[in-house]
Amino acid sequence: MRIARARLCALFGLAAFWGAGGFGTARAAERSAGEIAFQIDLGERTRHLAMVEMTVPDAPSPLELAMPVWTPGAYELRTWGRNVRLLGAVDGSGRPLTARRTGPSTFVVEGQRAGGEVRLRYQVYAALLSDDASQVDGSHAYLNGTSIFLIARGQEKRRQRVRLAAPEGWRIATALAAAPGGGLVAPGYEALVDAPIEVGRFADGEVRAAGRSYRIAIDGAEKIPARLARDLARIAEAEVAIVGPPPYARYLLLIHLADGFGRVAALEHAASTSILVPRSSLAGGEPYDELLYVIAHELFHAWNARLLRPAELVPYDLLHPTLSRSLWITEGLTEYFAHRALLRAGIWSTKKYLERIGEEAARAVDDARRGRTIEEDAELTWQSPDEDAEDPDAYYARGHLVALALDSSIRAATRGKKSLADVLRALLAKAAIAGNLLPVDGRVLARAIGDQAGAEVAAEVSDFTARPHEPTRMSAALGGLGLALQIGEEPDQAFAGFSANFESSVLRVDRVAPGGPAERAGLRPGDRILTIANKPPVRSWLAALRLRAPGVTVAVEALRASRRLLFALELEPAPSVRCRLAEIPASPTVVKWRDAWLSPRRR
């Protein structure tokens, strides 16, 4: 949606409300009957504050409110309610009501007549730039709905409207629809928080692909690189060729460029994705290649996450974490088809495609050796075990490898006539009949595979996912495409026993493996690392440590609260897995299938 370069504060009529510090005077006639309305003012943006007025018509008494504790797609427990401060509440006649906190993320308004209108004012502290958080400052406002908009309990399916007051010259980018009469609108709360809003002076562009319009908004850039627009179009067309028509009319690619990010962070939504990358990512080379891979992954989630949803997450319970053994389907199959799309689009060569699968396989093999099944790994995503500090999302790679094996078996069983893409298309057709949402788990996937390729192939789903060490059982499946997974050991690498991420140019420890070198040295989660081996940490700090000889002691200087501490970190040896997806001798028919599978611009 495009907003003219006008003073939005005047456009939306909020200046008097916020300037006076009282409640807004928006008439009920300006809202559709029964809709919940939010008005957001960014006048306190330099203090990282978003000021919100929420209007609930026909409110119960008491009115219970809550802030989500997680964001769909980001399976991490958050307490966004801690950033909320209630400023007051009145009924439709302006009479003051009681508004109070009842828990870390829950609130209540009392004293109103049941069925009357309630207007609540609150402020949100929003200083964190991450894929599931919100950030408001002097340069922009990035609003993730789960950390901005309160839920009116029992009213989640009501239409939701948002009006924004923003500084002159700022624009808006979001997948939310423009509402008649002004503002933005969503059919319910779930849709409202499934479309982040960017407000600022971002670079803006648009490209057409696969019969759809793709808007690109980049915060921190002066213009949209023509190369990025072309590559986005190629990826979109490749994915549509694989799985079918897009489930959106328009799509928003929202990118934030920021210093301090050592890696890409991203979160998918129904008709948009939000990606945070280092500023160097648009310059080309490996960082740009990684950005394209993330775009392919998140874009594919519009089908496999939003239409085909893990069965345990239907419906979403945004107030509690929900364990899901089916997340490997959401992430693993998306990994597989994102890689396939990059090959089909001609962005990756066949050689690069096989190299990337080898890297994924190494992650999968290394993680599978821990003895858990892929379903158990997926279930643990909310609370990764301490020993997984280095790679808590390895079930993505394991799911990718399972998808590869299943695709190979399907193609072999149907003599090249069917593929895993056909299975996904069949599931999406069922989702369309069911209202664009189909709960999917291992049994649903197996039945769909059975419909395409028979019971024997369908049984592989359980074999690969319900038992550990699945990579070692894939030989027969991969042989159907004349492929073999070759697993080898590399010389021991150095193991530091902790993981850390750059946050605002600071390397902060986030996990410490129990009993490992870092714990023995005294490092703790939250420590801010100042130097490693007497040098400031660089983004490739972990790779640099791994290249050191096991047994070497490295000096690590860190800040804990206001104390400067020095640690002696003795690196341990850790075996490293190397995997390669190799072509093996096969019949002419199988070689033909394999060549088609490996050729760009083929399915």
Steps between C-alpha positions, in 0.01 A plus 500: 500500500633845411440805718553846358784707639272703726492586864326186624432648841267752338367242255384268775381776734699400809696816575245635747473168683869454560581863546241536775593170657136396522280251324425527131170632379464280192129447439357149486376583150863505381535134594320203354246361742655260747862546394785541747700812425860592579649846463878527518702816547876516461553840657718347772706298254836635619422338837414170322134542594190423294183654647187294434128557547290185472122518459284193567128535420245275668761410761432245773538590865769441607700531177801267503802595291827327419819539302617189307795312647628383161476584131396241238810389315727604788469217747653684792332592827482878542352722769402799288253603770792623709535792256138612544397778739130570547413871491128483572160391374156661455159383384309639203387805696851580623448367852830368649535124540744285695783356286765281663755232431411144606816321384819545299301517175138533615281796597139579589263797471214512753210725593329531161148399406503168314442561130629855510808655343843494667792720400838409641822700472838333538860549397743241368875520544646378170878515470594155368566441130442130440283289272221466759540822704414866444729799477398864514765770480584826326567334164208259461232290664495124449182360655455127550140454603555243775707753696277803429131402491316368804255213457144563617430153638203337330499767228785363287286436190371856483617728222801708611587850376827689548558872454851643514630847574851537361752777434479698178677332211480147641329226301333173595575150374283208612300212360190620684221630277402866480171556679214701350507834674868476587741286693576130470269208555519127581215247520611386848776518756702214350510677163582830670817366661597304188601817315779714649488873429801709401474878526791716389707629208589161356601428143195382310451301181275249328539212257249277321548122494280193468191716455553681830643829623797488737582814695854538638560736792854534638560698817855633494539514120469789256365294212394147409781315319382396155675166547296426814173578322593269211606218731183530711295468182698193392452335840127574505450359151702188585295429812172549319620260230574243770193521722230703326332843512598732787248525784534880512402783267797718597812428701729721707872429540608711798876519559685677781869574455680537831846477647564238764323207335735211446238300313162538334185498714163462332135429570232393255145635479201422280571771242831645615829416656727702726876452464785652702843486340843661532547809282748310286231261378407706194860530380515151351705193579412252773290746710280577199472131415386432856238774471358340185482162670309655794261674260432167327440328834268764645306546176426127483351519850201681348396152386667272754437664839204724437276273287653171615546551874643263762198314636583582861483873419144498366368725637784720624510544876691825528486502878684170551785318325378189318732208436494377142661183369390607150723806468754294306245492216457876506871576511654195336284491189535876469878464514485238227281698263685828565819329385313353203368845407848653502617222268198533271536878487857464379631690802688190616694271271461125532841487667403761759166328560671169583754677721223666700320167545829355626521778759141438608565127521801557726278695741239225486747216559673681785171572676354153441795351687358645820245220493180703475250463217429786266155531658655532845736767368208696357309469825795647690517817292338700782771398743810364333705265718818654635720265303350639177643844561685505169212392270153506659321506162658191350156345446473736199792316340376159610159576351668614180682168472179304567321702232780418255472129577120503468515687172750247367280207604186656350673562167637146490169337598307693235770469232558874498135594461446637851708689756478647848380821333191310379435390858518859617270614221243238605516615862461864393193406297349350817593815690313712245189289547533526879519879501872548429619321811592133530648346817795282399698243695697188411188291449339755269820527299533122479142460373560763234820324391315169493239649267775598257755220533356211701511365853864389490627854446245638748648275769836675461361808675470314828828316446693822450330708771394272784840335539839668554805485269290537184788621276660156518179338372460708185715300260217310335286812461776714351602216273168549321654810343846352461634690802687408815568689822869462578581570865855557618687638798727803487784568744385615839409866524525717808184519714444811713180388672294815454305690237463875468337754271574857411241739642553867414869434428545310828578128505274362773516142629160333464569134586768314693530121469498331842834347589664653194804726471306825539318388814821375657664832420214690666316656206125550544208585270469877477874569523612760243826395337752779458798309362594149387874429503555872575312612189146638463260228380410492132190354340693185412614451861368143525667384179826658617485314832427170328813538287717510811659181625303307764667533839606861444399747771349825374457816709145637491422839653134571576277750675250369756277779625769765565779255582778430251605133524774291340446130424742227395313292243664162430366373166391137476518271198171431324456269201371661182276327248543545127224390262475484125204420278661300221380354174535123476476256207138442402285379213443733203145563620610601848778716356237677290291569813807620687609729221154656490504543879841667490432724203411866559151603386364149545282378785 
